[in-house]
Amino acid sequence: MSPEPTGTSRQRGGLPEKRKAIAAAARAVFAREGYTRASVDAIAAEAGVSKRTIYNHYRDKEQLFLLTIQESAVSVAAAHLDLIRHGLCDLKDLEEDLVAFGRAWVVPQPDFEDHFALVRVIIAEAARLPEAVLQGWLEAGPRPVTAGLTKSIGELVDRGLLVTDDLDETVRHFVLLVNTEVLEQSFHHAIPLPAADLDRLVRSGVRTFLRLYRP
């Protein structure tokens, strides 16, 4: 059975505080146990509610995971979009400002540790996750962030600071050069990298990006 559409949940009753407790417990248990191993019983115990209470809010474990990752992704996407808007506007020194933005972008915020643990679950268990869960996560988080990054980099192109005939490809190259190697070396933020290594990777990525796209 597929989850209900994005942003919906079955709420036949119960206090909002209980739903918040369930959501927090779900993030913790899914992050710790993964999707396949996590049980609704464990989430209920973590939240201090009955299993029946969970089913008053969510149809099944699939929907619970979907809505948990969506809610988490929306919060992280909002933070990243704010960073993009502020970090890529009014640039004075293109290389140094891009390095500063890249450094801020690749360092995970402490408030979102559970979210990145959930992302690692998605990566590890993608072949076993329902398609609706994968698409729900992409629509809630990665795709809006990519759209925001595309808009801001497009504005740099319009200002003549960058040159490209394929904006989408340019954005993909920026992500690959500035962010992807950090993700790989840190195992998607499971093992924090030293600040010096982060700076080296980001600066190298920005310089390579500018060799490709600077006028």
N, C-alpha and C positions, 0 to 999 in steps of 0.2 A: 504494500500500500504506500502510495506517495504522500509526502507531507502536503499540508495545505499551502496555499500561495504565500509568498514572502510576506513576513511581518504579521502573520495571523497565528493565533493559537486558540485552542478550545478552552474556554473559561466558563465552566458551568457554575462557578462559585468560588469562594475562598478569598482571603484578604490579600490586597496588593503586597503587603509585607511578606506573606508566605511565598508569593511568586518570586519576589526578589531573592528570598533565601534559596529557593529552588534553583534560580538562574545562577547564583553565586556558587552553589554546591555543584551544579552541573559543570561549570567552567573548571572547578578544581578537580573533580573526579575524572572528567574526560581528559584533562591535561595530564593527569597522573597515570591513568589506566589505559588511555586510548579509547577509541570508539568501540572496537569489538569486545574488549574485556570489560568495559564499564557496564554496570548493571543499574537498573532503576532502583533496586533495593539499596545499593551503595549510595546513590545520590540522595535517596530519601533519608538515609541515616546521617549523611553529611549535613543535610538541610534541617534535620530535626523535625521532619514531618512524616506522615504516613505515605505509603506507596499510593494509596487511593487519592490522597491530596494532589500528588503529582499528576495523576491521570485526570484530575479535575481541571488541570491547566494545559496539559499536553496529551495528544492522542497516544503517542508511543515514543520509544527511545529515538527513533529516526527523527521525528519532528522536534523532540527536545534538543538533539544535537544541532539540527539545522537552525533553529531559532537562537540557540546559544551562540553559535559561531556568527550568525548574522548580526545579532545585537552587538557582539564584541567587535566585529569588523566595521560596523557603522561608526562606532566610537573612534577606532583607530584611524579610519579613513578621514573623519572630520579633523583629527589632529594633523594628519599628513597634508590634507588640503590647505589647512591654515599655514602650515610650514611652507608649502609651495608658494602660496600667495605672498607671504612676507619675504621669503628667501630668494625669490626670483623676480622681484620688482625693484626698480630704481637701482640697478647695478652700476657701480662706479668703476671697479676693476674686475673685468669679466672673469679672468681665471681665479683670482682670489675669492671673489664672491661665490663662484660656483663651487670652489673647494669648501668654503664655509657652509654653504647649503648642503653639499654632499655629506659633510661630516655630521651635521645635525640630522640628516635624513637616515643615515645608516646606524645611528646609535639608538637602540630601542629604549623607549621611555619606561621607567620602572613600573608605572601604573598598568602597563600592558603586557606584563610578563606572562600572565595566563593566556592572553590572546596568542602570543607567539608559540606557546606550548601547544595550543590547539592547531595552529598552522602546521606545526611539526607532525601532529597526529594526521592531519589531512594528507600531507606529503607521504608519510609512511604507509597509510592505509588507503590511498586513493583508489586502488584496484578493488577494494572491498566496500567502498562507500557508495551509497545510492547517488545516481546522477543528479538528482534534485538537490542533494546536499552540496555537491561540488559547484553546481551552477549558482546556487543560492549564495554561497560564500563569495564567488567571483563577482556577482552582481552587487553585493553589499559593500565589498571592500576594494579589491584590486582594480576593477574596471573604472569606478569613479576616480580613484587616485590617478590612474593612467590618463583619463580624460583631463583631469586638472593639470597634470604635468604637460600634456600635449598643448593645452591652451597657453600655458606660461612660456613654454619653449617656442611656440608659434609667435608669441609677442616679441621674443628676442629676435626671431627671424624678421619680423615686420620692421623692427628697429634697425636692421642691418648688422646686428651683432653676430649673427650666425647666417650661414647660407646653406640651403638644401632644396632639392626638388622632390623630396619625399619626407614629409614631416613625421609620419608614423614610424618610418625606419629610423629617423634621427632620434626619436624618443626611445625606441628600443635599444639603440646603441648607447644612449646615455645611461639607461638602466643597467644594461649589461656591464658597461665599463666602470660605473661608479658604485653600483649596489650589489650586483650578483656575486662578485668575487668575495666580498665581505660576508654575504650570506653563506657561501660555500665553505669558507675557511672557519666560520664560527658555527657551522652546522645549524644554520638558521637561528642564530642567537642562543644556542644551547650552551656554548662555551665562549664567554666574552673575550674579545681580542684586546690586547694592550692598545692604549691610545696611540702610541707611536706607529703601530702596524695599521690601525685604522686610517691615520693621517696619510701614511705612505700609499696605501691602496687607493684612497679617494683622490689624492693629488695625482697619482699616476693615471687613474681613469679619466680625470678631467683634462689632463694634458693631452692624452691620446684623443679624447673626444674633440678637443679644440683643433688638433692637427687635421681632423677630418672636416670640421664644419666652420672653423673661423675663416672669415673672408681673407 
